[in-house]
Structures are given as C-alpha cells and as structure tokens.
Amino acid sequence: MSSLAELSPDTRQYLLVTGNYWAFTLTDGALRMLVVLHFHELGYTPFEIAMLFLFYELFGVVTNLIGGWLGAHTGLNRLMHIGLGLQVVALAMLLVPDYLLSVAWVMAAQALSGIAKDLNKMSAKSAVKLLVPGEAQGQLYRWVAFLTGSKNALKGAGFFLGVLLLTLLDFKTAISVMAVVLLGIWIVAIFTLKRDFGKAKNKPAFTELFSKSARINALSAARLCLFGARDVWFVVALPVYLASVFGWDHWTVGGFLALWIVGYGIIQGFAPSITKQDHGVPDGRAAFHWALLLAGIPLGIGFFLYFTPVVLLGGLLLFGVVFAVNSSLHSYLIVHYADADGVSMDVGFYYMANAMGRLIGTVLSGYIYQTHGLATCLFVSSTLVTAAAAFSLLLPVSSDKVRDG
C-alpha cells in the first residue's frame, strides 16, 4: 500500500483503469463462450450463432468512432463508468424467460455488450499515451504490450470461466453470477476513478471523427484486415469444427480455446523482445514483414486440412504466436502515432477499424463455414492477411533513433 501511495495520481488512476479493464475482459470472454456453446447446444446453425454477435461487432464500430470524440470531451474514466454499467445491463437482458430469449433479443444484448467492451478498451489503451514521455518509445512499447497481452490472457481465462460456469451451473445462473460481480466492480469504480482523466485541452469538433493522418489510416486498414483474418475462422468456424469433427465436448473446446488465448496473450507481452530492432521499436517495415510471415500459415493449414484434421491443432498454435506479435506491434504503433492531446480520437478511429474487421470476420466465419467448410475460411484468412501486409507498406519507416526508455 505504501508503494501505491508513492505513485503519481495519474499513475494510480491508470492502474485502477487497468484493473477495471481486466475484470471486464474476464466477464466478456466468459459471456462469449457461454453464448456460443449454449446456443450451439440448442441447435442453432453456425450462421445463426454468428448473427448473435452481429450487433456486438457492428456497435463496436460506431462506439469506437464516436467514443473517441466523447472521451476527448468528457474524460476517459467516464467512458469506463458507462461501459461497466452497460455490461451489467447486457448480462441482465439474458436473464429473461426462455420464450423471450429470441435471436433478436440476444443480438440486442450483445449490442450493448459490444458498446461496453469498446468503451472500456478505448479508455485503457488511450491512458498509456498520457503517462509515458514522448521520447521513451521503448517504454511505451513495453507498457502497451503488457496491457494488450495481459488483457488477452484474461480473455482466455474468461473462455475457461465460461465453460466452467456452464458445466457447474445452468446458463442463467452463470449469467447471474457474472452480473452481480460486475455490478460490485462498477460501484467501486464510480467512487475511485476521477472524472477528468484524459480530457483534451482543445476540444475536437464532431466533424473531426475521421482521421486525416495518412499513417493512421494505413494502420487502421491493416488492422481491419488482420482481425478479419483471425475471426473469419476463429469465432464460429473453429469451435463448431472442434465440437463436430473432433467430437470434443464443451469443456474440451472451451479449455483448448482458453489456453490458446492465454498463450496468445503471453506472447503479446513478450513482443518487444521478439521484434526488437536497432532503434529499439518496430516501424512500418516490421509490420509488413510480420504480416507477410503470418499470411502463409492459414494457407498451409487449409491445404493440409484436406489430408488430416490433426494439422489444425499445430497450425493453430503457430498462427497464435505470429498473430500475437502482429497484434502487439499494431497496438504500439497506434499509440505511438496518436496525438497526445485528444489521444482517444485517433485510438478510437483505429479501434473502429479493428471492430469492422471483427464484424466482417464474424459474419464470414458463420456463412463460409456453413457453405464451404473450414478450409475455405482459412484461405480467406490468408488473403486478408496479405492485404494487411500490403497496407503496412504505406507505414513510415523509422530513420531516427528513439530512446528505448
């Protein structure tokens, strides 16, 4: 406690934001796994399951775009309060009687959950920019990598938690437990997070929602393709394939995916050591090279899948390692490129593209898997990663040395 007292007020606030972000991420991962497995058990087709997440991703696009502007005006922590509250409401919506639990109702609940998740993520990611000196880019990269990696490790733990709750409890009891816990965290956040952290000195106009920075636009396009490439086979196709072709039960599917996400998050945390260059931090050239390396992995998995399904397991692990490095590298570059005053504007635009990629990937995952199978999902994934590599060629290449921090 004495160590915490010695920290600056802004650093303490950032730690509180990060703690809330972690708690939210845990419940968000659990909710996703609960919904996928529960509605698959009820007999929903892969495409119908994908549609349950349509508004989750669609409203994430809108939230990131407008939320960045709101954060610059009202402060990042108010967005955190709103996000936590909306997630409690989204969980409560799933507690209605079974005859009201239609696809449309679940889609609406997922829409609120998508808004909540992106408000929380934007608050946490934007806060890092405000706490690291501009010249200490190595430190910034390590902080962003740690935040991103730990978040995804907890998301994987959330998958595991979702399967555990569904195994020990029924669907609605599991949702009730998460809602009560998150409600308590929300109440604590209201009294501990100050309201003006992250406000912009120069309030941006609403017409400035879209980025005018060429490098942020290029990075956002690459991010859209990168996450579309992941979700086109990971969100719906992969868990359904593991359950139907491998014959795995809920516990095995959820446990495997949870471990994958945890490992993926750990690799993200080590990305600064993996991608280290002469000047200490990655640039556009590194983004291109790592995307190009990633593009060949789903292509290879899709080809060998015709001979044996077992190749999927090893290929998934390899994809996770290289994808984690790509994701962490992108997360550093957006915080590096973002304008410190009103940082949430640039970060919000970038994560709008991220959400758009997830939206496209989620819809394609259900449709392509149902109509053409998992191998085609993987070939589409490879094509999208190749597009991400092409956009990365438009990113600047560092010519000046920067301090490693």
C-alpha positions in Angstrom: 0.0 0.0 0.0 2.9 2.4 0.8 4.3 1.7 -2.7 0.9 2.7 -4.2 0.8 5.9 -2.2 4.2 6.9 -3.7 2.9 6.7 -7.2 1.7 9.8 -9.0 -2.1 10.4 -9.0 -2.3 9.8 -12.8 -0.4 6.5 -12.5 -2.7 5.4 -9.7 -5.6 6.2 -11.9 -4.2 4.3 -14.7 -3.7 1.2 -12.5 -7.4 1.5 -11.5 -8.4 1.8 -15.1 -6.3 -1.3 -16.0 -7.8 -3.3 -13.1 -11.3 -2.5 -14.2 -10.4 -3.4 -17.8 -9.1 -6.7 -16.7 -12.2 -7.5 -14.7 -14.4 -6.5 -17.6 -12.3 -8.6 -20.0 -12.7 -11.7 -17.9 -16.5 -11.5 -17.9 -16.6 -10.6 -21.6 -14.6 -13.7 -22.6 -16.9 -15.9 -20.4 -20.0 -14.4 -21.9 -18.9 -15.1 -25.5 -18.1 -18.7 -24.7 -21.4 -19.1 -22.8 -23.4 -17.8 -25.8 -21.6 -19.8 -28.4 -21.8 -23.1 -26.6 -25.3 -22.7 -25.1 -26.9 -21.8 -28.5 -25.0 -24.4 -30.3 -26.4 -26.9 -27.8 -29.9 -25.5 -28.5 -29.4 -26.5 -32.2 -28.6 -23.1 -33.7 -26.7 -23.3 -37.0 -23.2 -21.8 -37.3 -24.5 -18.8 -39.3 -27.3 -18.2 -36.7 -24.7 -18.2 -33.9 -22.6 -15.7 -36.0 -25.6 -13.5 -36.3 -25.9 -13.4 -32.5 -22.6 -11.4 -32.5 -23.5 -9.2 -35.4 -24.6 -6.2 -33.4 -21.8 -6.8 -30.9 -19.3 -6.1 -33.6 -21.4 -3.5 -35.5 -22.0 -1.3 -32.5 -18.3 -1.7 -31.7 -17.6 0.1 -35.0 -19.9 3.0 -34.0 -18.7 3.1 -30.4 -15.1 3.4 -31.2 -15.7 6.2 -33.7 -18.0 8.3 -31.5 -16.5 7.2 -28.2 -13.1 8.6 -29.1 -14.7 12.0 -29.6 -16.7 11.7 -26.3 -13.5 10.6 -24.4 -11.7 13.7 -25.6 -14.6 15.9 -24.3 -15.6 14.2 -21.1 -12.5 12.3 -20.0 -11.6 8.6 -20.3 -12.9 7.4 -17.0 -16.5 8.5 -17.6 -16.4 6.2 -20.6 -15.2 3.4 -18.2 -18.2 4.0 -15.9 -20.6 3.9 -18.8 -19.0 0.7 -20.2 -19.2 -1.2 -16.9 -22.8 -0.2 -16.4 -23.9 -1.2 -19.9 -22.3 -4.6 -19.5 -24.3 -5.2 -16.3 -27.5 -4.3 -18.3 -26.4 -6.6 -21.2 -26.0 -9.5 -18.8 -29.3 -8.8 -17.1 -31.1 -8.9 -20.5 -30.1 -12.6 -20.9 -32.0 -13.5 -17.7 -35.4 -13.2 -19.3 -37.7 -16.2 -19.6 -36.7 -18.7 -22.3 -39.6 -17.8 -24.6 -38.3 -14.2 -24.8 -34.7 -15.3 -25.5 -35.0 -15.0 -29.2 -32.2 -14.3 -31.7 -33.2 -10.6 -31.9 -33.2 -10.2 -28.1 -29.8 -11.9 -27.8 -28.5 -9.7 -30.6 -29.7 -6.6 -28.7 -28.0 -7.7 -25.5 -24.8 -8.4 -27.5 -25.0 -4.9 -29.0 -24.9 -3.4 -25.5 -22.0 -5.7 -24.6 -20.1 -4.6 -27.7 -20.5 -0.9 -26.8 -19.4 -1.6 -23.2 -16.3 -3.6 -24.3 -15.1 -0.9 -26.7 -15.6 1.9 -24.3 -13.5 0.1 -21.7 -10.8 -0.8 -24.2 -10.5 2.7 -25.5 -10.2 4.1 -22.0 -7.4 1.8 -21.0 -5.4 1.9 -24.3 -5.6 5.7 -24.5 -4.4 6.2 -21.0 -1.0 4.7 -21.7 -0.2 7.6 -24.1 -0.7 10.1 -21.3 1.7 8.5 -18.9 4.9 7.9 -21.0 7.2 10.7 -22.2 7.2 11.1 -25.9 10.8 10.2 -26.3 10.6 7.0 -24.3 9.2 4.8 -27.1 10.7 1.6 -25.9 8.9 2.0 -22.5 5.7 2.9 -24.3 6.0 -0.3 -26.5 6.6 -2.5 -23.4 3.6 -0.9 -21.5 1.3 -1.3 -24.4 2.5 -4.9 -25.0 1.9 -5.8 -21.3 -1.6 -4.2 -21.3 -2.6 -5.9 -24.5 -1.0 -9.3 -23.6 -2.5 -9.4 -20.1 -5.9 -8.4 -21.4 -5.9 -11.3 -23.9 -4.6 -13.7 -21.4 -7.5 -12.8 -19.2 -9.9 -13.1 -22.1 -8.6 -16.7 -22.5 -9.2 -17.2 -18.8 -12.7 -15.9 -19.4 -13.3 -18.6 -22.0 -12.3 -21.1 -19.4 -14.5 -19.5 -16.8 -17.5 -19.5 -19.2 -17.1 -23.3 -19.8 -16.6 -23.9 -16.1 -19.8 -21.9 -15.2 -21.8 -23.7 -17.9 -20.6 -27.1 -16.6 -21.3 -26.4 -12.9 -24.3 -24.2 -13.4 -27.1 -23.6 -15.9 -26.9 -20.8 -18.4 -29.0 -18.2 -16.5 -27.4 -18.9 -13.1 -23.9 -18.4 -14.7 -25.0 -15.1 -16.2 -26.5 -14.0 -12.8 -23.2 -14.7 -11.0 -21.2 -12.6 -13.6 -23.8 -9.7 -13.4 -23.6 -9.5 -9.6 -19.7 -9.5 -9.6 -19.5 -6.9 -12.3 -22.1 -4.7 -10.6 -19.9 -4.6 -7.5 -16.9 -3.6 -9.6 -18.9 -0.9 -11.3 -19.9 0.6 -7.9 -16.3 0.6 -6.7 -15.2 2.3 -10.0 -17.7 5.1 -9.6 -16.1 6.1 -6.3 -12.5 5.6 -7.2 -12.0 6.8 -10.7 -11.7 10.6 -11.2 -13.8 12.1 -14.0 -11.4 14.3 -16.0 -8.5 11.9 -16.8 -7.8 12.1 -20.5 -9.8 15.2 -21.4 -8.4 17.1 -24.4 -7.3 20.7 -23.9 -8.6 21.6 -27.3 -12.0 20.0 -27.7 -12.3 18.4 -31.2 -15.3 19.1 -33.3 -17.7 16.3 -34.2 -16.6 16.7 -37.8 -13.1 15.6 -36.8 -14.2 12.0 -36.1 -12.4 10.6 -39.2 -8.6 10.6 -39.1 -6.8 12.9 -41.5 -3.5 11.2 -40.8 -2.2 9.0 -43.7 -0.3 6.7 -41.4 -3.2 6.2 -39.0 -5.5 5.5 -42.0 -3.0 2.9 -43.4 -2.5 1.3 -40.0 -6.3 1.1 -39.4 -6.8 -0.6 -42.8 -4.1 -3.1 -41.9 -5.8 -3.7 -38.6 -9.2 -4.2 -40.2 -7.7 -6.9 -42.5 -5.7 -8.5 -39.7 -8.6 -9.1 -37.3 -10.9 -10.0 -40.1 -8.4 -12.7 -41.0 -8.4 -14.1 -37.4 -12.2 -14.0 -36.8 -13.1 -15.5 -40.2 -12.1 -18.9 -38.9 -11.7 -18.4 -35.1 -15.1 -17.0 -33.9 -17.6 -19.6 -35.1 -16.0 -22.0 -37.5 -13.2 -23.2 -35.2 -15.3 -24.0 -32.0 -18.0 -25.7 -34.1 -15.5 -27.7 -36.1 -13.8 -28.9 -32.9 -17.1 -29.9 -31.5 -18.5 -31.6 -34.6 -15.4 -33.1 -36.3 -13.2 -33.8 -33.3 -16.2 -34.7 -31.2 -15.0 -32.6 -28.3 -17.4 -31.6 -25.5 -18.0 -28.1 -24.2 -15.3 -28.4 -21.6 -12.6 -29.6 -24.0 -13.5 -27.0 -26.7 -13.6 -24.1 -24.2 -10.5 -25.3 -22.3 -8.4 -25.6 -25.5 -9.5 -22.1 -26.8 -8.9 -20.6 -23.4 -5.3 -22.0 -23.3 -4.8 -20.7 -26.8 -5.9 -17.2 -25.9 -3.8 -17.2 -22.7 -0.7 -18.3 -24.6 -1.5 -15.7 -27.3 -1.6 -13.0 -24.6 1.7 -14.1 -23.1 3.4 -13.9 -26.5 2.0 -10.4 -26.9 3.6 -9.4 -23.7 7.0 -10.6 -25.0 6.6 -9.0 -28.4 9.0 -6.1 -27.6 11.8 -8.7 -27.2 10.8 -10.6 -30.3 10.5 -7.6 -32.7 13.4 -5.6 -31.2 15.2 -3.6 -33.9 18.4 -1.5 -33.9 16.5 1.6 -32.8 14.6 -0.3 -30.2 11.0 -0.2 -31.5 9.2 -1.5 -34.6 8.2 0.5 -37.6 6.2 0.1 -40.9 8.8 -2.3 -42.3 8.4 -4.6 -39.3 4.6 -4.5 -39.7 5.0 -5.6 -43.3 7.4 -8.5 -42.6 5.4 -9.9 -39.7 2.1 -9.8 -41.7 3.8 -11.5 -44.7 5.0 -14.3 -42.4 1.5 -14.7 -40.9 -0.2 -14.9 -44.4 1.4 -18.3 -45.2 0.2 -20.0 -42.0 -3.6 -20.3 -42.6 -2.8 -21.0 -46.3 -0.7 -24.0 -45.2 -3.3 -25.2 -42.6 -6.1 -25.0 -45.2 -4.1 -27.1 -47.7 -3.1 -29.8 -45.3 -6.5 -29.9 -43.7 -7.7 -31.9 -46.8 -5.3 -34.7 -45.7 -5.7 -34.7 -41.9 -7.7 -32.6 -39.5 -4.9 -33.0 -36.9 -2.8 -30.4 -38.7 -5.3 -27.8 -37.4 -4.1 -28.1 -33.8 -0.4 -27.5 -34.5 -1.2 -24.8 -37.1 -3.4 -23.0 -34.7 -0.6 -22.7 -32.2 1.8 -21.4 -34.8 -0.8 -18.9 -36.1 -1.4 -17.7 -32.5 2.3 -16.9 -31.9 2.8 -14.9 -35.1 -0.6 -13.3 -34.9 0.1 -12.2 -31.3 3.3 -10.4 -32.5 1.4 -8.7 -35.3 -1.3 -7.5 -33.0 1.0 -6.2 -30.3 3.1 -4.4 -32.9 0.0 -2.7 -34.3 -1.1 -1.8 -30.7 2.2 0.0 -30.1 2.1 1.8 -33.5 -1.3 3.4 -33.0 -0.4 4.7 -29.5 2.9 6.0 -31.0 1.2 7.7 -33.9 -1.7 9.1 -31.9 -1.8 12.8 -31.0 -1.3 13.2 -27.2 -4.0 15.9 -27.0 -7.3 14.0 -27.5 -5.5 10.7 -27.9 -8.8 8.9 -27.7 -9.8 10.4 -31.1 -7.0 8.6 -33.0 -7.2 5.4 -30.9 -11.0 5.3 -31.3 -10.7 5.6 -35.1 -8.2 2.8 -35.2 -10.3 0.5 -33.0 -13.3 1.4 -35.1 -11.4 -0.3 -38.0 -10.5 -3.2 -35.6 -14.2 -3.7 -34.8 -15.1 -3.5 -38.5 -12.6 -6.3 -39.2 -14.1 -8.4 -36.4 -17.6 -7.7 -37.8 -16.7 -8.8 -41.3 -14.8 -11.8 -39.9 -17.6 -12.9 -37.7 -20.3 -12.8 -40.4 -18.0 -14.6 -42.9 -17.0 -17.2 -40.3 -20.5 -18.5 -39.9 -21.5 -18.1 -43.6 -18.4 -19.6 -45.2 -18.1 -22.4 -42.8 -21.7 -23.4 -43.3 -21.5 -23.2 -47.1 -17.9 -24.2 -47.9 -16.2 -25.5 -44.8 -13.2 -24.6 -42.6 -10.5 -24.9 -45.3 -12.2 -22.1 -47.3 -12.3 -19.9 -44.1 -8.5 -20.4 -43.8 -7.9 -19.5 -47.5 -9.9 -16.3 -47.0 -7.9 -15.6 -43.8 -4.6 -15.8 -45.8 -6.0 -13.4 -48.4 -6.9 -10.9 -45.7 -3.5 -11.1 -44.0 -1.9 -10.5 -47.4 -3.9 -7.3 -47.7 -2.8 -6.2 -44.2 0.8 -6.7 -45.4 0.1 -4.5 -48.4 -1.3 -1.7 -46.3 1.7 -1.9 -44.0 3.9 -0.9 -46.9 2.3 2.6 -46.6 3.5 3.0 -43.0 6.6 5.1 -42.3 10.0 3.5 -41.8 12.0 4.9 -38.8 15.1 6.8 -39.8 15.8 8.4 -36.4 16.9 6.6 -33.3 14.5 6.8 -30.4 15.1 6.4 -26.7 14.4 2.8 -25.6 13.1 4.1 -22.2 
